[in-house]
Amino acid sequence: MEAIEFQSVVEGDTIRVPEQYKQFLTKIVKVTIVPLYEGKIQYAPRGGAGQLTLDDISDPKIDTAGWKFDREEANARG
């Protein structure tokens, strides 16, 4: 399978294929559309609380001090 990649603008229901790939217009092809974002990363706004930033994302803190782990028991379940 030969794969190519190029950037194009979607205009209505049309995607323009660059001239060097016109031979693919007579074949059945698989199309994957991935939007390109230029500039800085966009964060989705939270409901009325401002924008979500990387500072809002952290590792969950779970106290595992009282947990008992038995490897044999865990392997027996699998």
SULLINBEL-V902941 format. One record per residue. N is the residue number from 1. RES is the residue in one letter. PSI is psi as a letter, one per 20 degrees, with the letter a starting at -180 (none if undefined). Layout:
# SULLINBEL-V902941
N/RES/PSI + N/RES/PSI
This chain:
# SULLINBEL-V902941
1/M/p + 2/E/p + 3/A/q + 4/I/r + 5/E/p + 6/F/r + 7/Q/q + 8/S/r + 9/V/p + 10/V/p + 11/E/n + 12/G/d + 13/D/k + 14/T/p + 15/I/p + 16/R/p + 17/V/p + 18/P/q + 19/E/h + 20/Q/i + 21/Y/j + 22/K/h + 23/Q/h + 24/F/i + 25/L/i + 26/T/j + 27/K/r + 28/I/p + 29/V/r + 30/K/p + 31/V/p + 32/T/p + 33/I/p + 34/V/o + 35/P/p + 36/L/p + 37/Y/p + 38/E/q + 39/G/b + 40/K/r + 41/I/p + 42/Q/p + 43/Y/p + 44/A/p + 45/P/q + 46/R/q + 47/G/n + 48/G/j + 49/A/k + 50/G/a + 51/Q/q + 52/L/p + 53/T/r + 54/L/h + 55/D/h + 56/D/i + 57/I/p + 58/S/r + 59/D/p + 60/P/q + 61/K/o + 62/I/p + 63/D/o + 64/T/j + 65/A/h + 66/G/j + 67/W/q + 68/K/p + 69/F/p + 70/D/o + 71/R/g + 72/E/g + 73/E/g + 74/A/g + 75/N/h + 76/A/h + 77/R/h + 78/G/none
